[in-house]
């Protein structure tokens, strides 16, 4: 009986972990460079918004909820850096989503 309980718990952990959780993941930092599509020249002053979402599993299907947001502005070389969330263990926090806004 005890052995069957351990097997059931192990199977449940594997299903949950592979279905909607990251076992171990290091989030960030996120670095990038924004360039003009035609000239390939760097663009200064672009706002880069990073958002994090948490995935929730349910029998009717999964859904995501907002967790956090951080922003950065590109420098004269068009480069930006957004710090991440660090070490995540057994987390359903998804990698950061980017939104790039050109401010004139």
N, C-alpha and C positions, 0 to 999 in steps of 0.2 A: 504494500500500500504506500509506504513512504517513498519507494523508488518511483512509482507512478506519479506521485505528487511532484517530485523533482523534475521528472520528464515533462510534465505539463507546464510547470513554471518556466523551464528552459525554452520550450516551444513558444510560449507566450512572449517571453522577452525577445526572442529572435524575430517574431512577427511584428511586434511593436517597434523594435529598433530598426528593422529594415523598411518598415512601412512608412513611418513618419518622423523618425528621430535620426539625428546624426550621432554616431557613437562618440567620436572625438574629432573636433575640427577647430582650427585656429582661424578666427575671422579678422581679416585686415592685417596691416593697413592697406588701403586701396589707393593706388597711385596711377596717374594717367597723364595724357597730354592731349589737348584739344588743338586741332589744326584745321585750317581752311580746306575744304574739299578740293577746290580747283588749284589753288596755288601751293598748297602744302605748307603754308607759313603758319607759325603758332599764333593763337588768338589770346590776347590778354583780356582779363576782366570778365570771363565767362563764369557764371555761377553753376556749380555742379552740386546737385542735391542727391544725397544717398539716403534711402529709406530701408528699414528692416521690417519684415513681416514674420509673424509666427504662424506656422501651419498647425491646424487642429484637425484631427481625424475624427470622423463620425460615421456611424453605419449608413447614413444617407449620402455620404460623400464628404470630402474635406473642404475646408474653408480657411482663409487667412485673416488675421487681424493685425492692425498696425501696432508696431512696437516702439520705434524710435526713428529720428531723422537727424542728419548732420549735413552741413554744407561747407563748401570751400570755394574760393575764387582763384581762377588761374593767374599765374604770375606772367612776367614778360616773355617767358619761354613757353607759355601755354600749359605749364605743368600744374598739377594739383595733387593734394594728398588728403585723404579722409581717414582718420584713425578708425579701426574696426572695434569690435566688441571683445576681442581677445580670445582666450581659450574657452571653448564651449564643450561641455561634456554632457552627453545624453540630452541634447537640446533640439527643439523643433524650430529654432530660429533659422530662417533661410538666409543665404548670402545676400549682401546688399544689392538693391536695385538702384540704377542710376537714372537721374533726370538731368539733362543739360539744358540750361537756359541762357540764351544770348541776350545780354542787357546792352541796349544801345545808349 
